[in-house]
Amino acid sequence: MSLKQKQMALLATLGVTLVVAIPALYLYLLSKSPLSFKEMDFDNNGIVTFSELIYANSYCVRAIPKDQVICKE
């Protein structure tokens, strides 16, 4: 295998890894967020962007009973 073929194989491998890793990271963060999908959509455009998802994962949520209703804080 020539050097050029090795470089192309490496680039192809990195490209495929990125195509798989980024959506996998997005789905992982989506599943681990303490907020619902609607709550994570801070600008109410119907899409949770990667930056909104990262910001939402930094939240800590706790349940607080108030007047016989459980609220999130």
mmCIF file as Biopython writes it, N, C-alpha, C and O atoms, coordinates in Angstrom:
data_model
#
loop_
_atom_site.group_PDB
_atom_site.id
_atom_site.type_symbol
_atom_site.label_atom_id
_atom_site.label_alt_id
_atom_site.label_comp_id
_atom_site.label_asym_id
_atom_site.label_entity_id
_atom_site.label_seq_id
_atom_site.pdbx_PDB_ins_code
_atom_site.Cartn_x
_atom_site.Cartn_y
_atom_site.Cartn_z
_atom_site.occupancy
_atom_site.B_iso_or_equiv
_atom_site.auth_seq_id
_atom_site.auth_asym_id
_atom_site.pdbx_PDB_model_num
ATOM 1   N N  . MET A ? 1  ? 0.851   -1.168 0.000  1.0 0.0 1  A 1 
ATOM 2   C CA . MET A ? 1  ? 0.000   0.000  0.000  1.0 0.0 1  A 1 
ATOM 3   C C  . MET A ? 1  ? 0.903   1.239  0.000  1.0 0.0 1  A 1 
ATOM 4   O O  . MET A ? 1  ? 1.812   1.363  0.822  1.0 0.0 1  A 1 
ATOM 5   N N  . SER A ? 2  ? 0.639   2.135  -0.921 1.0 0.0 2  A 1 
ATOM 6   C CA . SER A ? 2  ? 1.466   3.338  -1.025 1.0 0.0 2  A 1 
ATOM 7   C C  . SER A ? 2  ? 1.085   4.348  0.063  1.0 0.0 2  A 1 
ATOM 8   O O  . SER A ? 2  ? 0.057   4.208  0.726  1.0 0.0 2  A 1 
ATOM 9   N N  . LEU A ? 3  ? 1.923   5.350  0.229  1.0 0.0 3  A 1 
ATOM 10  C CA . LEU A ? 3  ? 1.677   6.390  1.229  1.0 0.0 3  A 1 
ATOM 11  C C  . LEU A ? 3  ? 0.377   7.125  0.946  1.0 0.0 3  A 1 
ATOM 12  O O  . LEU A ? 3  ? -0.375  7.428  1.872  1.0 0.0 3  A 1 
ATOM 13  N N  . LYS A ? 4  ? 0.105   7.414  -0.313 1.0 0.0 4  A 1 
ATOM 14  C CA . LYS A ? 4  ? -1.118  8.126  -0.689 1.0 0.0 4  A 1 
ATOM 15  C C  . LYS A ? 4  ? -2.360  7.289  -0.349 1.0 0.0 4  A 1 
ATOM 16  O O  . LYS A ? 4  ? -3.360  7.822  0.131  1.0 0.0 4  A 1 
ATOM 17  N N  . GLN A ? 5  ? -2.286  5.986  -0.599 1.0 0.0 5  A 1 
ATOM 18  C CA . GLN A ? 5  ? -3.411  5.105  -0.272 1.0 0.0 5  A 1 
ATOM 19  C C  . GLN A ? 5  ? -3.619  5.031  1.245  1.0 0.0 5  A 1 
ATOM 20  O O  . GLN A ? 5  ? -4.754  4.994  1.719  1.0 0.0 5  A 1 
ATOM 21  N N  . LYS A ? 6  ? -2.525  5.011  1.994  1.0 0.0 6  A 1 
ATOM 22  C CA . LYS A ? 6  ? -2.633  4.976  3.453  1.0 0.0 6  A 1 
ATOM 23  C C  . LYS A ? 6  ? -3.262  6.257  3.976  1.0 0.0 6  A 1 
ATOM 24  O O  . LYS A ? 6  ? -4.091  6.221  4.886  1.0 0.0 6  A 1 
ATOM 25  N N  . GLN A ? 7  ? -2.870  7.390  3.404  1.0 0.0 7  A 1 
ATOM 26  C CA . GLN A ? 7  ? -3.451  8.668  3.812  1.0 0.0 7  A 1 
ATOM 27  C C  . GLN A ? 7  ? -4.938  8.723  3.486  1.0 0.0 7  A 1 
ATOM 28  O O  . GLN A ? 7  ? -5.733  9.200  4.295  1.0 0.0 7  A 1 
ATOM 29  N N  . MET A ? 8  ? -5.317  8.240  2.315  1.0 0.0 8  A 1 
ATOM 30  C CA . MET A ? 8  ? -6.730  8.227  1.929  1.0 0.0 8  A 1 
ATOM 31  C C  . MET A ? 8  ? -7.528  7.301  2.840  1.0 0.0 8  A 1 
ATOM 32  O O  . MET A ? 8  ? -8.649  7.626  3.229  1.0 0.0 8  A 1 
ATOM 33  N N  . ALA A ? 9  ? -6.956  6.154  3.179  1.0 0.0 9  A 1 
ATOM 34  C CA . ALA A ? 9  ? -7.637  5.223  4.086  1.0 0.0 9  A 1 
ATOM 35  C C  . ALA A ? 9  ? -7.813  5.856  5.463  1.0 0.0 9  A 1 
ATOM 36  O O  . ALA A ? 9  ? -8.863  5.703  6.086  1.0 0.0 9  A 1 
ATOM 37  N N  . LEU A ? 10 ? -6.796  6.561  5.939  1.0 0.0 10 A 1 
ATOM 38  C CA . LEU A ? 10 ? -6.882  7.233  7.230  1.0 0.0 10 A 1 
ATOM 39  C C  . LEU A ? 10 ? -7.949  8.321  7.216  1.0 0.0 10 A 1 
ATOM 40  O O  . LEU A ? 10 ? -8.739  8.429  8.154  1.0 0.0 10 A 1 
ATOM 41  N N  . LEU A ? 11 ? -7.974  9.123  6.161  1.0 0.0 11 A 1 
ATOM 42  C CA . LEU A ? 11 ? -8.989  10.171 6.043  1.0 0.0 11 A 1 
ATOM 43  C C  . LEU A ? 11 ? -10.396 9.583  5.970  1.0 0.0 11 A 1 
ATOM 44  O O  . LEU A ? 11 ? -11.326 10.116 6.575  1.0 0.0 11 A 1 
ATOM 45  N N  . ALA A ? 12 ? -10.551 8.493  5.234  1.0 0.0 12 A 1 
ATOM 46  C CA . ALA A ? 12 ? -11.861 7.843  5.136  1.0 0.0 12 A 1 
ATOM 47  C C  . ALA A ? 12 ? -12.295 7.308  6.497  1.0 0.0 12 A 1 
ATOM 48  O O  . ALA A ? 12 ? -13.460 7.437  6.876  1.0 0.0 12 A 1 
ATOM 49  N N  . THR A ? 13 ? -11.367 6.714  7.226  1.0 0.0 13 A 1 
ATOM 50  C CA . THR A ? 13 ? -11.673 6.184  8.552  1.0 0.0 13 A 1 
ATOM 51  C C  . THR A ? 13 ? -12.074 7.307  9.507  1.0 0.0 13 A 1 
ATOM 52  O O  . THR A ? 13 ? -13.046 7.179  10.252 1.0 0.0 13 A 1 
ATOM 53  N N  . LEU A ? 14 ? -11.322 8.404  9.479  1.0 0.0 14 A 1 
ATOM 54  C CA . LEU A ? 14 ? -11.664 9.548  10.332 1.0 0.0 14 A 1 
ATOM 55  C C  . LEU A ? 14 ? -13.021 10.140 9.954  1.0 0.0 14 A 1 
ATOM 56  O O  . LEU A ? 14 ? -13.802 10.509 10.831 1.0 0.0 14 A 1 
ATOM 57  N N  . GLY A ? 15 ? -13.302 10.231 8.665  1.0 0.0 15 A 1 
ATOM 58  C CA . GLY A ? 15 ? -14.585 10.764 8.209  1.0 0.0 15 A 1 
ATOM 59  C C  . GLY A ? 15 ? -15.752 9.917  8.679  1.0 0.0 15 A 1 
ATOM 60  O O  . GLY A ? 15 ? -16.750 10.440 9.175  1.0 0.0 15 A 1 
ATOM 61  N N  . VAL A ? 16 ? -15.626 8.610  8.521  1.0 0.0 16 A 1 
ATOM 62  C CA . VAL A ? 16 ? -16.695 7.701  8.956  1.0 0.0 16 A 1 
ATOM 63  C C  . VAL A ? 16 ? -16.865 7.771  10.467 1.0 0.0 16 A 1 
ATOM 64  O O  . VAL A ? 16 ? -17.989 7.750  10.969 1.0 0.0 16 A 1 
ATOM 65  N N  . THR A ? 17 ? -15.753 7.854  11.195 1.0 0.0 17 A 1 
ATOM 66  C CA . THR A ? 17 ? -15.816 7.953  12.655 1.0 0.0 17 A 1 
ATOM 67  C C  . THR A ? 17 ? -16.564 9.202  13.079 1.0 0.0 17 A 1 
ATOM 68  O O  . THR A ? 17 ? -17.399 9.145  13.981 1.0 0.0 17 A 1 
ATOM 69  N N  . LEU A ? 18 ? -16.277 10.338 12.439 1.0 0.0 18 A 1 
ATOM 70  C CA . LEU A ? 18 ? -16.976 11.575 12.775 1.0 0.0 18 A 1 
ATOM 71  C C  . LEU A ? 18 ? -18.456 11.506 12.432 1.0 0.0 18 A 1 
ATOM 72  O O  . LEU A ? 18 ? -19.298 11.999 13.184 1.0 0.0 18 A 1 
ATOM 73  N N  . VAL A ? 19 ? -18.769 10.899 11.305 1.0 0.0 19 A 1 
ATOM 74  C CA . VAL A ? 19 ? -20.181 10.792 10.887 1.0 0.0 19 A 1 
ATOM 75  C C  . VAL A ? 19 ? -20.964 9.942  11.877 1.0 0.0 19 A 1 
ATOM 76  O O  . VAL A ? 19 ? -22.159 10.166 12.071 1.0 0.0 19 A 1 
ATOM 77  N N  . VAL A ? 20 ? -20.316 8.981  12.500 1.0 0.0 20 A 1 
ATOM 78  C CA . VAL A ? 20 ? -20.990 8.117  13.472 1.0 0.0 20 A 1 
ATOM 79  C C  . VAL A ? 20 ? -20.922 8.716  14.876 1.0 0.0 20 A 1 
ATOM 80  O O  . VAL A ? 20 ? -21.901 8.643  15.620 1.0 0.0 20 A 1 
ATOM 81  N N  . ALA A ? 21 ? -19.786 9.306  15.251 1.0 0.0 21 A 1 
ATOM 82  C CA . ALA A ? 21 ? -19.572 9.762  16.628 1.0 0.0 21 A 1 
ATOM 83  C C  . ALA A ? 21 ? -20.414 10.979 16.992 1.0 0.0 21 A 1 
ATOM 84  O O  . ALA A ? 21 ? -20.935 11.052 18.105 1.0 0.0 21 A 1 
ATOM 85  N N  . ILE A ? 22 ? -20.557 11.927 16.087 1.0 0.0 22 A 1 
ATOM 86  C CA . ILE A ? 22 ? -21.298 13.155 16.411 1.0 0.0 22 A 1 
ATOM 87  C C  . ILE A ? 22 ? -22.775 12.870 16.678 1.0 0.0 22 A 1 
ATOM 88  O O  . ILE A ? 22 ? -23.299 13.319 17.697 1.0 0.0 22 A 1 
ATOM 89  N N  . PRO A ? 23 ? -23.466 12.135 15.795 1.0 0.0 23 A 1 
ATOM 90  C CA . PRO A ? 23 ? -24.868 11.806 16.138 1.0 0.0 23 A 1 
ATOM 91  C C  . PRO A ? 23 ? -24.988 10.930 17.385 1.0 0.0 23 A 1 
ATOM 92  O O  . PRO A ? 23 ? -25.952 11.059 18.140 1.0 0.0 23 A 1 
ATOM 93  N N  . ALA A ? 24 ? -24.020 10.041 17.607 1.0 0.0 24 A 1 
ATOM 94  C CA . ALA A ? 24 ? -24.054 9.201  18.808 1.0 0.0 24 A 1 
ATOM 95  C C  . ALA A ? 24 ? -23.900 10.050 20.061 1.0 0.0 24 A 1 
ATOM 96  O O  . ALA A ? 24 ? -24.587 9.811  21.054 1.0 0.0 24 A 1 
ATOM 97  N N  . LEU A ? 25 ? -23.015 11.031 20.033 1.0 0.0 25 A 1 
ATOM 98  C CA . LEU A ? 25 ? -22.847 11.942 21.165 1.0 0.0 25 A 1 
ATOM 99  C C  . LEU A ? 25 ? -24.119 12.758 21.388 1.0 0.0 25 A 1 
ATOM 100 O O  . LEU A ? 25 ? -24.536 12.950 22.530 1.0 0.0 25 A 1 
ATOM 101 N N  . TYR A ? 26 ? -24.738 13.238 20.312 1.0 0.0 26 A 1 
ATOM 102 C CA . TYR A ? 26 ? -25.982 14.000 20.404 1.0 0.0 26 A 1 
ATOM 103 C C  . TYR A ? 26 ? -27.072 13.161 21.082 1.0 0.0 26 A 1 
ATOM 104 O O  . TYR A ? 26 ? -27.747 13.629 21.999 1.0 0.0 26 A 1 
ATOM 105 N N  . LEU A ? 27 ? -27.233 11.922 20.621 1.0 0.0 27 A 1 
ATOM 106 C CA . LEU A ? 27 ? -28.262 11.047 21.197 1.0 0.0 27 A 1 
ATOM 107 C C  . LEU A ? 27 ? -27.958 10.708 22.653 1.0 0.0 27 A 1 
ATOM 108 O O  . LEU A ? 27 ? -28.870 10.611 23.474 1.0 0.0 27 A 1 
ATOM 109 N N  . TYR A ? 28 ? -26.684 10.528 22.972 1.0 0.0 28 A 1 
ATOM 110 C CA . TYR A ? 28 ? -26.308 10.247 24.365 1.0 0.0 28 A 1 
ATOM 111 C C  . TYR A ? 28 ? -26.666 11.434 25.264 1.0 0.0 28 A 1 
ATOM 112 O O  . TYR A ? 28 ? -27.276 11.258 26.318 1.0 0.0 28 A 1 
ATOM 113 N N  . LEU A ? 29 ? -26.284 12.636 24.842 1.0 0.0 29 A 1 
ATOM 114 C CA . LEU A ? 29 ? -26.597 13.821 25.639 1.0 0.0 29 A 1 
ATOM 115 C C  . LEU A ? 29 ? -28.101 14.038 25.734 1.0 0.0 29 A 1 
ATOM 116 O O  . LEU A ? 29 ? -28.602 14.467 26.774 1.0 0.0 29 A 1 
ATOM 117 N N  . LEU A ? 30 ? -28.819 13.746 24.661 1.0 0.0 30 A 1 
ATOM 118 C CA . LEU A ? 30 ? -30.273 13.878 24.666 1.0 0.0 30 A 1 
ATOM 119 C C  . LEU A ? 30 ? -30.896 12.931 25.683 1.0 0.0 30 A 1 
ATOM 120 O O  . LEU A ? 30 ? -31.841 13.303 26.379 1.0 0.0 30 A 1 
ATOM 121 N N  . SER A ? 31 ? -30.380 11.727 25.774 1.0 0.0 31 A 1 
ATOM 122 C CA . SER A ? 31 ? -30.948 10.748 26.709 1.0 0.0 31 A 1 
ATOM 123 C C  . SER A ? 31 ? -30.581 11.043 28.161 1.0 0.0 31 A 1 
ATOM 124 O O  . SER A ? 31 ? -31.318 10.650 29.066 1.0 0.0 31 A 1 
ATOM 125 N N  . LYS A ? 32 ? -29.467 11.720 28.405 1.0 0.0 32 A 1 
ATOM 126 C CA . LYS A ? 32 ? -29.008 11.982 29.769 1.0 0.0 32 A 1 
ATOM 127 C C  . LYS A ? 32 ? -29.451 13.336 30.320 1.0 0.0 32 A 1 
ATOM 128 O O  . LYS A ? 32 ? -29.187 13.633 31.485 1.0 0.0 32 A 1 
ATOM 129 N N  . SER A ? 33 ? -30.108 14.153 29.525 1.0 0.0 33 A 1 
ATOM 130 C CA . SER A ? 33 ? -30.514 15.478 29.979 1.0 0.0 33 A 1 
ATOM 131 C C  . SER A ? 33 ? -31.646 15.382 30.996 1.0 0.0 33 A 1 
ATOM 132 O O  . SER A ? 33 ? -32.548 14.558 30.847 1.0 0.0 33 A 1 
ATOM 133 N N  . PRO A ? 34 ? -31.603 16.222 32.028 1.0 0.0 34 A 1 
ATOM 134 C CA . PRO A ? 34 ? -32.687 16.212 33.018 1.0 0.0 34 A 1 
ATOM 135 C C  . PRO A ? 34 ? -33.946 16.927 32.528 1.0 0.0 34 A 1 
ATOM 136 O O  . PRO A ? 34 ? -34.980 16.871 33.194 1.0 0.0 34 A 1 
ATOM 137 N N  . LEU A ? 35 ? -33.877 17.592 31.384 1.0 0.0 35 A 1 
ATOM 138 C CA . LEU A ? 35 ? -35.013 18.328 30.841 1.0 0.0 35 A 1 
ATOM 139 C C  . LEU A ? 35 ? -35.656 17.565 29.692 1.0 0.0 35 A 1 
ATOM 140 O O  . LEU A ? 35 ? -35.016 16.730 29.052 1.0 0.0 35 A 1 
ATOM 141 N N  . SER A ? 36 ? -36.909 17.855 29.438 1.0 0.0 36 A 1 
ATOM 142 C CA . SER A ? 36 ? -37.589 17.244 28.297 1.0 0.0 36 A 1 
ATOM 143 C C  . SER A ? 36 ? -37.150 17.948 27.008 1.0 0.0 36 A 1 
ATOM 144 O O  . SER A ? 36 ? -36.533 19.013 27.051 1.0 0.0 36 A 1 
ATOM 145 N N  . PHE A ? 37 ? -37.475 17.342 25.865 1.0 0.0 37 A 1 
ATOM 146 C CA . PHE A ? 37 ? -37.094 17.914 24.574 1.0 0.0 37 A 1 
ATOM 147 C C  . PHE A ? 37 ? -37.659 19.322 24.418 1.0 0.0 37 A 1 
ATOM 148 O O  . PHE A ? 37 ? -36.968 20.225 23.948 1.0 0.0 37 A 1 
ATOM 149 N N  . LYS A ? 38 ? -38.914 19.505 24.811 1.0 0.0 38 A 1 
ATOM 150 C CA . LYS A ? 38 ? -39.554 20.820 24.688 1.0 0.0 38 A 1 
ATOM 151 C C  . LYS A ? 38 ? -38.874 21.852 25.594 1.0 0.0 38 A 1 
ATOM 152 O O  . LYS A ? 38 ? -38.721 23.010 25.205 1.0 0.0 38 A 1 
ATOM 153 N N  . GLU A ? 39 ? -38.470 21.443 26.788 1.0 0.0 39 A 1 
ATOM 154 C CA . GLU A ? 39 ? -37.796 22.354 27.705 1.0 0.0 39 A 1 
ATOM 155 C C  . GLU A ? 39 ? -36.388 22.714 27.225 1.0 0.0 39 A 1 
ATOM 156 O O  . GLU A ? 39 ? -35.885 23.794 27.534 1.0 0.0 39 A 1 
ATOM 157 N N  . MET A ? 40 ? -35.756 21.819 26.477 1.0 0.0 40 A 1 
ATOM 158 C CA . MET A ? 40 ? -34.411 22.085 25.970 1.0 0.0 40 A 1 
ATOM 159 C C  . MET A ? 40 ? -34.406 23.032 24.771 1.0 0.0 40 A 1 
ATOM 160 O O  . MET A ? 40 ? -33.374 23.623 24.454 1.0 0.0 40 A 1 
ATOM 161 N N  . ASP A ? 41 ? -35.535 23.177 24.115 1.0 0.0 41 A 1 
ATOM 162 C CA . ASP A ? 41 ? -35.628 24.058 22.951 1.0 0.0 41 A 1 
ATOM 163 C C  . ASP A ? 41 ? -35.817 25.488 23.439 1.0 0.0 41 A 1 
ATOM 164 O O  . ASP A ? 41 ? -36.936 26.000 23.469 1.0 0.0 41 A 1 
ATOM 165 N N  . PHE A ? 42 ? -34.716 26.129 23.821 1.0 0.0 42 A 1 
ATOM 166 C CA . PHE A ? 42 ? -34.774 27.434 24.479 1.0 0.0 42 A 1 
ATOM 167 C C  . PHE A ? 42 ? -35.302 28.545 23.574 1.0 0.0 42 A 1 
ATOM 168 O O  . PHE A ? 42 ? -35.929 29.484 24.065 1.0 0.0 42 A 1 
ATOM 169 N N  . ASP A ? 43 ? -35.063 28.461 22.262 1.0 0.0 43 A 1 
ATOM 170 C CA . ASP A ? 43 ? -35.546 29.515 21.367 1.0 0.0 43 A 1 
ATOM 171 C C  . ASP A ? 43 ? -36.868 29.143 20.689 1.0 0.0 43 A 1 
ATOM 172 O O  . ASP A ? 43 ? -37.328 29.864 19.804 1.0 0.0 43 A 1 
ATOM 173 N N  . ASN A ? 44 ? -37.479 28.031 21.093 1.0 0.0 44 A 1 
ATOM 174 C CA . ASN A ? 44 ? -38.796 27.589 20.606 1.0 0.0 44 A 1 
ATOM 175 C C  . ASN A ? 44 ? -38.906 27.537 19.086 1.0 0.0 44 A 1 
ATOM 176 O O  . ASN A ? 44 ? -39.924 27.934 18.519 1.0 0.0 44 A 1 
ATOM 177 N N  . ASN A ? 45 ? -37.849 27.044 18.423 1.0 0.0 45 A 1 
ATOM 178 C CA . ASN A ? 45 ? -37.915 26.892 16.966 1.0 0.0 45 A 1 
ATOM 179 C C  . ASN A ? 45 ? -38.179 25.449 16.553 1.0 0.0 45 A 1 
ATOM 180 O O  . ASN A ? 45 ? -38.220 25.154 15.358 1.0 0.0 45 A 1 
ATOM 181 N N  . GLY A ? 46 ? -38.357 24.548 17.506 1.0 0.0 46 A 1 
ATOM 182 C CA . GLY A ? 46 ? -38.661 23.155 17.198 1.0 0.0 46 A 1 
ATOM 183 C C  . GLY A ? 46 ? -37.438 22.279 17.023 1.0 0.0 46 A 1 
ATOM 184 O O  . GLY A ? 46 ? -37.571 21.080 16.777 1.0 0.0 46 A 1 
ATOM 185 N N  . ILE A ? 47 ? -36.243 22.853 17.146 1.0 0.0 47 A 1 
ATOM 186 C CA . ILE A ? 47 ? -35.000 22.107 16.970 1.0 0.0 47 A 1 
ATOM 187 C C  . ILE A ? 47 ? -34.130 22.325 18.199 1.0 0.0 47 A 1 
ATOM 188 O O  . ILE A ? 47 ? -33.919 23.461 18.624 1.0 0.0 47 A 1 
ATOM 189 N N  . VAL A ? 48 ? -33.630 21.247 18.762 1.0 0.0 48 A 1 
ATOM 190 C CA . VAL A ? 48 ? -32.679 21.355 19.862 1.0 0.0 48 A 1 
ATOM 191 C C  . VAL A ? 48 ? -31.290 21.258 19.257 1.0 0.0 48 A 1 
ATOM 192 O O  . VAL A ? 48 ? -30.865 20.190 18.817 1.0 0.0 48 A 1 
ATOM 193 N N  . THR A ? 49 ? -30.588 22.380 19.238 1.0 0.0 49 A 1 
ATOM 194 C CA . THR A ? 49 ? -29.249 22.404 18.669 1.0 0.0 49 A 1 
ATOM 195 C C  . THR A ? 49 ? -28.253 21.789 19.646 1.0 0.0 49 A 1 
ATOM 196 O O  . THR A ? 49 ? -28.558 21.575 20.819 1.0 0.0 49 A 1 
ATOM 197 N N  . PHE A ? 50 ? -27.065 21.514 19.138 1.0 0.0 50 A 1 
ATOM 198 C CA . PHE A ? 50 ? -26.024 20.920 19.965 1.0 0.0 50 A 1 
ATOM 199 C C  . PHE A ? 50 ? -25.682 21.835 21.135 1.0 0.0 50 A 1 
ATOM 200 O O  . PHE A ? 50 ? -25.467 21.356 22.248 1.0 0.0 50 A 1 
ATOM 201 N N  . SER A ? 51 ? -25.629 23.143 20.900 1.0 0.0 51 A 1 
ATOM 202 C CA . SER A ? 51 ? -25.303 24.071 21.988 1.0 0.0 51 A 1 
ATOM 203 C C  . SER A ? 51 ? -26.421 24.107 23.039 1.0 0.0 51 A 1 
ATOM 204 O O  . SER A ? 51 ? -26.141 24.185 24.235 1.0 0.0 51 A 1 
ATOM 205 N N  . GLU A ? 52 ? -27.687 24.050 22.599 1.0 0.0 52 A 1 
ATOM 206 C CA . GLU A ? 52 ? -28.796 23.998 23.564 1.0 0.0 52 A 1 
ATOM 207 C C  . GLU A ? 52 ? -28.729 22.703 24.370 1.0 0.0 52 A 1 
ATOM 208 O O  . GLU A ? 52 ? -29.018 22.691 25.567 1.0 0.0 52 A 1 
ATOM 209 N N  . LEU A ? 53 ? -28.354 21.638 23.717 1.0 0.0 53 A 1 
ATOM 210 C CA . LEU A ? 53 ? -28.267 20.336 24.372 1.0 0.0 53 A 1 
ATOM 211 C C  . LEU A ? 53 ? -27.156 20.321 25.420 1.0 0.0 53 A 1 
ATOM 212 O O  . LEU A ? 53 ? -27.344 19.794 26.517 1.0 0.0 53 A 1 
ATOM 213 N N  . ILE A ? 54 ? -26.016 20.890 25.092 1.0 0.0 54 A 1 
ATOM 214 C CA . ILE A ? 54 ? -24.920 20.958 26.056 1.0 0.0 54 A 1 
ATOM 215 C C  . ILE A ? 54 ? -25.316 21.843 27.236 1.0 0.0 54 A 1 
ATOM 216 O O  . ILE A ? 54 ? -25.038 21.499 28.384 1.0 0.0 54 A 1 
ATOM 217 N N  . TYR A ? 55 ? -25.954 22.966 26.968 1.0 0.0 55 A 1 
ATOM 218 C CA . TYR A ? 55 ? -26.399 23.869 28.031 1.0 0.0 55 A 1 
ATOM 219 C C  . TYR A ? 55 ? -27.435 23.181 28.922 1.0 0.0 55 A 1 
ATOM 220 O O  . TYR A ? 55 ? -27.391 23.320 30.144 1.0 0.0 55 A 1 
ATOM 221 N N  . ALA A ? 56 ? -28.358 22.448 28.320 1.0 0.0 56 A 1 
ATOM 222 C CA . ALA A ? 56 ? -29.398 21.765 29.084 1.0 0.0 56 A 1 
ATOM 223 C C  . ALA A ? 56 ? -28.820 20.674 29.971 1.0 0.0 56 A 1 
ATOM 224 O O  . ALA A ? 56 ? -29.353 20.398 31.046 1.0 0.0 56 A 1 
ATOM 225 N N  . ASN A ? 57 ? -27.734 20.052 29.528 1.0 0.0 57 A 1 
ATOM 226 C CA . ASN A ? 57 ? -27.112 19.001 30.336 1.0 0.0 57 A 1 
ATOM 227 C C  . ASN A ? 57 ? -26.371 19.545 31.543 1.0 0.0 57 A 1 
ATOM 228 O O  . ASN A ? 57 ? -25.997 18.780 32.432 1.0 0.0 57 A 1 
ATOM 229 N N  . SER A ? 58 ? -26.156 20.840 31.592 1.0 0.0 58 A 1 
ATOM 230 C CA . SER A ? 58 ? -25.496 21.419 32.759 1.0 0.0 58 A 1 
ATOM 231 C C  . SER A ? 58 ? -26.499 21.759 33.863 1.0 0.0 58 A 1 
ATOM 232 O O  . SER A ? 58 ? -26.113 22.185 34.952 1.0 0.0 58 A 1 
ATOM 233 N N  . TYR A ? 59 ? -27.790 21.567 33.575 1.0 0.0 59 A 1 
ATOM 234 C CA . TYR A ? 59 ? -28.829 21.837 34.568 1.0 0.0 59 A 1 
ATOM 235 C C  . TYR A ? 59 ? -28.862 20.734 35.613 1.0 0.0 59 A 1 
ATOM 236 O O  . TYR A ? 59 ? -28.564 19.574 35.328 1.0 0.0 59 A 1 
ATOM 237 N N  . CYS A ? 60 ? -29.224 21.111 36.804 1.0 0.0 60 A 1 
ATOM 238 C CA . CYS A ? 60 ? -29.542 20.156 37.854 1.0 0.0 60 A 1 
ATOM 239 C C  . CYS A ? 60 ? -31.008 20.384 38.200 1.0 0.0 60 A 1 
ATOM 240 O O  . CYS A ? 60 ? -31.421 21.514 38.459 1.0 0.0 60 A 1 
ATOM 241 N N  . VAL A ? 61 ? -31.781 19.328 38.203 1.0 0.0 61 A 1 
ATOM 242 C CA . VAL A ? 61 ? -33.214 19.439 38.446 1.0 0.0 61 A 1 
ATOM 243 C C  . VAL A ? 61 ? -33.560 18.657 39.700 1.0 0.0 61 A 1 
ATOM 244 O O  . VAL A ? 61 ? -33.092 17.538 39.914 1.0 0.0 61 A 1 
ATOM 245 N N  . ARG A ? 62 ? -34.392 19.278 40.520 1.0 0.0 62 A 1 
ATOM 246 C CA . ARG A ? 62 ? -34.902 18.579 41.693 1.0 0.0 62 A 1 
ATOM 247 C C  . ARG A ? 62 ? -36.401 18.815 41.794 1.0 0.0 62 A 1 
ATOM 248 O O  . ARG A ? 62 ? -36.911 19.856 41.379 1.0 0.0 62 A 1 
ATOM 249 N N  . ALA A ? 63 ? -37.087 17.846 42.343 1.0 0.0 63 A 1 
ATOM 250 C CA . ALA A ? 63 ? -38.537 17.937 42.508 1.0 0.0 63 A 1 
ATOM 251 C C  . ALA A ? 63 ? -38.844 18.572 43.861 1.0 0.0 63 A 1 
ATOM 252 O O  . ALA A ? 63 ? -38.279 18.194 44.887 1.0 0.0 63 A 1 
ATOM 253 N N  . ILE A ? 64 ? -39.753 19.544 43.837 1.0 0.0 64 A 1 
ATOM 254 C CA . ILE A ? 64 ? -40.154 20.246 45.047 1.0 0.0 64 A 1 
ATOM 255 C C  . ILE A ? 64 ? -41.673 20.214 45.145 1.0 0.0 64 A 1 
ATOM 256 O O  . ILE A ? 64 ? -42.360 20.705 44.249 1.0 0.0 64 A 1 
ATOM 257 N N  . PRO A ? 65 ? -42.207 19.644 46.221 1.0 0.0 65 A 1 
ATOM 258 C CA . PRO A ? 65 ? -43.659 19.654 46.391 1.0 0.0 65 A 1 
ATOM 259 C C  . PRO A ? 65 ? -44.141 21.042 46.825 1.0 0.0 65 A 1 
ATOM 260 O O  . PRO A ? 65 ? -43.615 21.627 47.771 1.0 0.0 65 A 1 
ATOM 261 N N  . LYS A ? 66 ? -45.130 21.543 46.131 1.0 0.0 66 A 1 
ATOM 262 C CA . LYS A ? 66 ? -45.702 22.851 46.478 1.0 0.0 66 A 1 
ATOM 263 C C  . LYS A ? 66 ? -47.210 22.777 46.257 1.0 0.0 66 A 1 
ATOM 264 O O  . LYS A ? 66 ? -47.665 22.535 45.140 1.0 0.0 66 A 1 
ATOM 265 N N  . ASP A ? 67 ? -47.960 22.979 47.290 1.0 0.0 67 A 1 
ATOM 266 C CA . ASP A ? 67 ? -49.416 22.927 47.236 1.0 0.0 67 A 1 
ATOM 267 C C  . ASP A ? 67 ? -49.909 21.638 46.591 1.0 0.0 67 A 1 
ATOM 268 O O  . ASP A ? 67 ? -50.766 21.669 45.708 1.0 0.0 67 A 1 
ATOM 269 N N  . GLN A ? 68 ? -49.373 20.518 47.029 1.0 0.0 68 A 1 
ATOM 270 C CA . GLN A ? 68 ? -49.743 19.186 46.554 1.0 0.0 68 A 1 
ATOM 271 C C  . GLN A ? 68 ? -49.441 18.983 45.059 1.0 0.0 68 A 1 
ATOM 272 O O  . GLN A ? 68 ? -50.025 18.102 44.426 1.0 0.0 68 A 1 
ATOM 273 N N  . VAL A ? 69 ? -48.556 19.772 44.507 1.0 0.0 69 A 1 
ATOM 274 C CA . VAL A ? 69 ? -48.107 19.622 43.129 1.0 0.0 69 A 1 
ATOM 275 C C  . VAL A ? 69 ? -46.586 19.495 43.155 1.0 0.0 69 A 1 
ATOM 276 O O  . VAL A ? 69 ? -45.907 20.217 43.886 1.0 0.0 69 A 1 
ATOM 277 N N  . ILE A ? 70 ? -46.064 18.581 42.361 1.0 0.0 70 A 1 
ATOM 278 C CA . ILE A ? 70 ? -44.605 18.415 42.274 1.0 0.0 70 A 1 
ATOM 279 C C  . ILE A ? 70 ? -44.095 19.333 41.182 1.0 0.0 70 A 1 
ATOM 280 O O  . ILE A ? 70 ? -44.493 19.212 40.024 1.0 0.0 70 A 1 
ATOM 281 N N  . CYS A ? 71 ? -43.206 20.261 41.553 1.0 0.0 71 A 1 
ATOM 282 C CA . CYS A ? 71 ? -42.627 21.216 40.602 1.0 0.0 71 A 1 
ATOM 283 C C  . CYS A ? 71 ? -41.155 20.893 40.417 1.0 0.0 71 A 1 
ATOM 284 O O  . CYS A ? 71 ? -40.512 20.333 41.305 1.0 0.0 71 A 1 
ATOM 285 N N  . LYS A ? 72 ? -40.628 21.256 39.248 1.0 0.0 72 A 1 
ATOM 286 C CA . LYS A ? 72 ? -39.183 21.107 38.983 1.0 0.0 72 A 1 
ATOM 287 C C  . LYS A ? 72 ? -38.486 22.412 39.263 1.0 0.0 72 A 1 
ATOM 288 O O  . LYS A ? 72 ? -38.968 23.489 38.910 1.0 0.0 72 A 1 
ATOM 289 N N  . GLU A ? 73 ? -37.328 22.293 39.912 1.0 0.0 73 A 1 
ATOM 290 C CA . GLU A ? 73 ? -36.506 23.478 40.134 1.0 0.0 73 A 1 
ATOM 291 C C  . GLU A ? 73 ? -35.117 23.199 39.601 1.0 0.0 73 A 1 
ATOM 292 O O  . GLU A ? 73 ? -34.242 24.061 39.678 1.0 0.0 73 A 1 
#
